[in-house]
Amino acid sequence: MTGHPAIAVIASNTLAGIGLRSILEKAAPTADIELFASFREFEAADTERFYHYFVSAQPVAAHAPFFPAPRPR
C-alpha cells in the first residue's frame, strides 16, 4: 500500500453507500474512500490497495474466498 490508506465501500444501495462514504470521510479524513456498486466493479479496481472493506452480507457470501476469515484476537 502506498500513499493514503484506502477503504472500499461495496454497496448496491447507492444512497446507503454515499451515506457511509460521507461518514467515513469525516471519521478518517486522510483515507481514500472509494464506493463501488458491485463486487464486479470492485474487482476491476486495484483491490490490493484496500486495507478495509465495508460490504453487505450478500457479496461476502457470494465471494467468500476473497474475504479472509476473521483472525482470533
ABEGO torsion letter per residue (X at the ends): XBEBBBBBBBBABAAAAAAAAAAAAAABAABBBBBBABAAAAAABBAAABABBBBBAAAAAAAAAABBBBBBX
